[in-house]
Amino acid sequence: MDSTIAMDTPARESAEPLTLSTRKRGRPLEMSADEVLRLIRDKQSAGTLFRVHREQPALYARARRLFGTWARALQLAGLDHAQAMAEARRRSLETRRRTRNEPRDRA
């Protein structure tokens, strides 16, 4: 199969064929795959990867769109999804316990 497409439209000024790219048609990427993985690593090192789906839904959605699942995105970023989930659960339980044990103000 030829990797070029000839454009015979009058709007095209040059006669050079258009080269096919490896990217699918549609809207241009907002973030490249490398940039998404870098942001995931940065969030992990800063300790802010917890609740990224709520605090940065664009990053979460882009990672899922590019890599299929959030777990796959973490794996490609060099992180362990199971460990990240265990850490998230631990923090969640800590927060619940702390909130439950705080004295309530009676108004």
Order of alpha helices (4+ residues) and beta strands (2+ residues): beta-beta-alpha-alpha-alpha-alpha-alpha
